[in-house]
């Protein structure tokens, strides 16, 4: 009988370790979210920096195109005979020059913005790289913790076979059936006063007397758990604590 309590003690530990194996990887979820946020932040900084560079190149291209238009129109001035056409070309040339001035002013402003964006990008990149290193270090710790839990669970499971050999086959079968139906928790519980400490329902007087009188297990008529009287088993007090 004591062997069954020892087996349950072992099984409960295995159960906790399995839960731990499932919970430990979840700790990495917050780090995955953090990684994505950092990657998005760096991407936005880079897009801002590169976007300004593209705008500068576009302005330079437009200036070159307008300068070409000016040269073309200046060449046309030599062939114009009417004053109206000559005046219109001069107006177009003057408008192009003003547009070029505006683009050149914008380029000067862009150069300052690009320098600032580059500095911010470099600073953020260094900061984010450090944060990612910290995240990676934490994930390595989590992986080590998971590995340790798996190894401990396997080592604990290896101790089941010797205990099973000392338990009555019928009792073991009943124990395993109850464990399966409960999904988790203890299948063998002590009597608490006159109640089952598993479902907290009061046992029938006849059941209580049988449990108190002997060193055997009796099923709870409410939840099906195996009941025992703790003083009858020297290891009873430790069956759930460890």
C-alpha positions as CSV (number, residue, x, y, z in Angstrom):
1,X,0.0,0.0,0.0
2,X,2.8,2.4,0.9
3,X,4.3,1.7,-2.6
4,X,1.2,3.1,-4.2
5,X,1.6,6.3,-2.2
6,X,5.2,6.5,-3.3
7,X,4.2,5.9,-6.9
8,X,1.6,8.7,-6.7
9,X,4.2,11.0,-5.1
10,X,6.4,10.2,-8.1
11,X,3.5,10.7,-10.6
12,X,2.6,14.1,-9.2
13,X,6.1,15.2,-9.5
14,X,6.2,14.0,-13.1
15,X,2.9,15.8,-13.7
16,X,4.3,19.1,-12.4
17,X,7.4,18.7,-14.5
18,X,5.3,18.1,-17.6
19,X,3.3,21.3,-16.8
20,X,6.6,23.1,-16.3
21,X,7.8,21.8,-19.7
22,X,4.7,23.3,-21.3
23,X,5.0,26.6,-19.4
24,X,8.7,27.3,-19.8
25,X,8.6,27.8,-23.6
26,X,5.8,30.3,-23.2
27,X,8.2,32.6,-21.4
28,X,9.8,33.2,-24.8
29,X,6.6,34.6,-26.2
30,X,7.1,38.1,-24.7
31,X,10.7,38.1,-26.1
32,X,9.4,37.2,-29.6
33,X,7.0,40.2,-29.4
34,X,9.8,42.4,-28.2
35,X,12.0,41.2,-31.1
36,X,9.3,42.1,-33.6
37,X,8.8,45.5,-32.0
38,X,12.5,46.2,-32.2
39,X,12.8,45.0,-35.8
40,X,9.8,47.2,-36.8
41,X,11.4,50.2,-35.0
42,X,14.7,49.8,-36.7
43,X,12.9,49.3,-40.1
44,X,11.0,52.6,-39.6
45,X,14.2,54.4,-38.8
46,X,15.9,52.9,-41.8
47,X,13.0,53.8,-44.1
48,X,13.0,57.3,-42.8
49,X,16.8,57.6,-43.5
50,X,16.6,56.0,-47.0
51,X,13.4,57.9,-47.8
52,X,15.2,61.2,-47.3
53,X,18.1,60.0,-49.5
54,X,15.7,59.1,-52.3
55,X,14.0,62.5,-52.0
56,X,17.4,64.2,-52.3
57,X,18.2,62.1,-55.4
58,X,14.8,63.0,-56.9
59,X,15.4,66.7,-56.3
60,X,18.9,66.5,-57.9
61,X,17.3,64.7,-60.9
62,X,14.6,67.3,-61.2
63,X,17.2,70.1,-61.1
64,X,19.2,68.4,-63.8
65,X,16.1,68.0,-65.9
66,X,15.0,71.7,-65.5
67,X,18.6,72.8,-66.2
68,X,18.3,70.9,-69.5
69,X,14.9,72.5,-70.2
70,X,16.5,76.0,-69.6
71,X,19.3,75.3,-72.0
72,X,16.8,74.1,-74.6
73,X,14.6,77.2,-74.2
74,X,17.7,79.5,-74.2
75,X,18.6,77.9,-77.6
76,X,15.1,78.6,-78.8
77,X,15.4,82.3,-78.0
78,X,17.8,82.7,-80.9
79,X,15.2,81.5,-83.4
80,X,12.2,83.4,-82.0
81,X,11.0,86.3,-84.1
82,X,7.9,87.5,-82.3
83,X,8.2,89.5,-79.1
84,X,5.3,87.6,-77.5
85,X,7.1,84.3,-78.0
86,X,10.4,85.7,-76.8
87,X,8.7,87.1,-73.7
88,X,6.9,83.8,-73.0
89,X,10.2,81.8,-73.3
90,X,11.9,84.2,-70.9
91,X,9.0,83.8,-68.5
92,X,9.3,80.0,-68.7
93,X,13.0,80.1,-68.2
94,X,12.6,82.4,-65.1
95,X,10.0,80.0,-63.7
96,X,12.3,77.0,-64.2
97,X,15.1,78.9,-62.4
98,X,12.8,79.6,-59.5
99,X,11.8,76.0,-59.3
100,X,15.5,75.0,-59.4
101,X,16.2,77.5,-56.5
102,X,13.3,75.8,-54.5
103,X,14.7,72.4,-55.1
104,X,18.2,73.5,-54.1
105,X,16.9,74.9,-50.9
106,X,15.1,71.7,-50.3
107,X,18.3,69.7,-50.9
108,X,20.1,71.9,-48.3
109,X,17.3,71.1,-45.8
110,X,17.4,67.4,-46.8
111,X,21.1,67.2,-46.2
112,X,20.6,68.3,-42.6
113,X,17.7,65.9,-42.1
114,X,19.6,63.0,-43.6
115,X,22.5,63.7,-41.3
116,X,20.2,63.7,-38.3
117,X,18.3,60.6,-39.5
118,X,21.6,58.8,-40.0
119,X,22.8,59.6,-36.5
120,X,19.5,58.5,-35.0
121,X,19.5,55.3,-37.1
122,X,23.1,54.5,-36.0
123,X,22.3,55.1,-32.3
124,X,19.0,53.1,-32.5
125,X,20.8,50.3,-34.3
126,X,23.4,50.0,-31.6
127,X,20.8,50.1,-28.9
128,X,18.6,47.6,-30.6
129,X,21.5,45.2,-31.1
130,X,22.3,45.4,-27.4
131,X,18.6,44.7,-26.6
132,X,18.6,41.7,-28.9
133,X,21.7,40.3,-27.3
134,X,20.0,40.6,-23.9
135,X,16.9,38.9,-25.3
136,X,19.0,36.1,-26.8
137,X,20.7,35.6,-23.4
138,X,17.4,35.3,-21.7
139,X,16.1,32.8,-24.3
140,X,19.3,30.7,-23.8
141,X,18.5,30.6,-20.1
142,X,14.9,29.5,-20.8
143,X,16.2,26.8,-23.1
144,X,18.6,25.6,-20.4
145,X,15.7,25.6,-17.9
146,X,13.6,23.6,-20.2
147,X,16.3,21.1,-20.8
148,X,16.9,20.7,-17.1
149,X,13.1,20.1,-16.6
150,X,13.0,17.5,-19.3
151,X,16.0,15.7,-17.9
152,X,14.6,15.7,-14.4
153,X,11.2,14.4,-15.7
154,X,12.9,11.6,-17.6
155,X,15.0,10.7,-14.5
156,X,11.9,10.7,-12.4
157,X,9.9,8.6,-14.9
158,X,12.7,6.0,-14.8
159,X,11.9,5.4,-11.1
160,X,8.3,4.3,-11.8
161,X,9.1,0.7,-12.9
162,X,10.7,-0.5,-9.6
163,X,7.7,0.9,-7.6
164,X,5.1,-0.6,-9.9
165,X,6.5,-4.0,-9.4
166,X,5.6,-3.9,-5.7
167,X,2.0,-2.9,-6.2
168,X,-1.0,-5.2,-6.5
169,X,-2.0,-5.4,-10.2
170,X,-5.7,-4.8,-9.5
171,X,-5.0,-1.8,-7.3
172,X,-2.5,-0.4,-9.8
173,X,-5.0,-0.7,-12.6
174,X,-7.7,1.0,-10.6
175,X,-5.2,3.8,-9.6
176,X,-4.2,4.3,-13.3
177,X,-7.9,4.4,-14.3
178,X,-8.7,7.1,-11.7
179,X,-5.7,9.2,-12.7
180,X,-6.8,9.1,-16.3
181,X,-10.3,10.2,-15.5
182,X,-9.0,13.0,-13.3
183,X,-6.6,14.3,-15.9
184,X,-4.5,15.8,-13.2
185,X,-4.1,15.8,-9.4
186,X,-4.1,13.1,-6.8
187,X,-6.0,9.9,-7.3
188,X,-5.2,8.7,-3.8
189,X,-6.2,11.2,-1.0
190,X,-6.4,11.0,2.8
191,X,-9.6,11.1,4.7
192,X,-10.1,14.6,6.2
193,X,-12.3,14.1,9.2
194,X,-15.2,12.2,7.6
195,X,-14.8,13.8,4.2
196,X,-12.8,13.0,1.0
197,X,-10.0,15.6,0.7
198,X,-10.3,15.3,-3.0
199,X,-13.9,16.3,-3.6
200,X,-14.7,17.5,-0.1
201,X,-17.8,15.4,0.0
202,X,-18.7,13.6,3.2
203,X,-18.1,9.8,3.1
204,X,-20.7,7.4,4.3
205,X,-20.3,6.3,7.9
206,X,-19.6,2.7,6.8
207,X,-16.9,3.8,4.5
208,X,-15.3,6.0,7.2
209,X,-15.3,3.0,9.6
210,X,-13.7,0.7,7.1
211,X,-11.0,3.3,6.2
212,X,-10.2,4.0,9.9
213,X,-10.1,0.3,10.8
214,X,-7.7,-1.0,8.2
215,X,-4.6,-0.2,6.2
216,X,-6.3,-0.4,2.9
217,X,-7.7,2.0,0.3
218,X,-11.4,2.5,-0.3
219,X,-13.0,4.4,-3.2
220,X,-14.9,7.6,-2.5
221,X,-18.5,7.0,-3.5
222,X,-18.7,10.6,-4.9
223,X,-15.5,11.1,-7.0
224,X,-14.0,7.6,-7.2
225,X,-10.7,8.6,-5.6
226,X,-9.0,6.1,-3.4
227,X,-9.3,7.1,0.3
228,X,-7.0,6.2,3.2
229,X,-6.4,7.1,6.8
230,X,-3.1,8.9,7.0
231,X,-2.0,7.6,10.4
232,X,-2.1,4.1,8.9
233,X,0.7,5.0,6.5
234,X,3.9,6.4,7.7
235,X,4.6,8.0,4.3
236,X,1.2,9.5,3.9
237,X,2.2,13.0,5.0
238,X,4.7,13.2,2.2
239,X,2.5,11.8,-0.6
240,X,1.6,15.3,-2.0
241,X,4.1,17.6,-0.4
242,X,7.1,16.7,-2.5
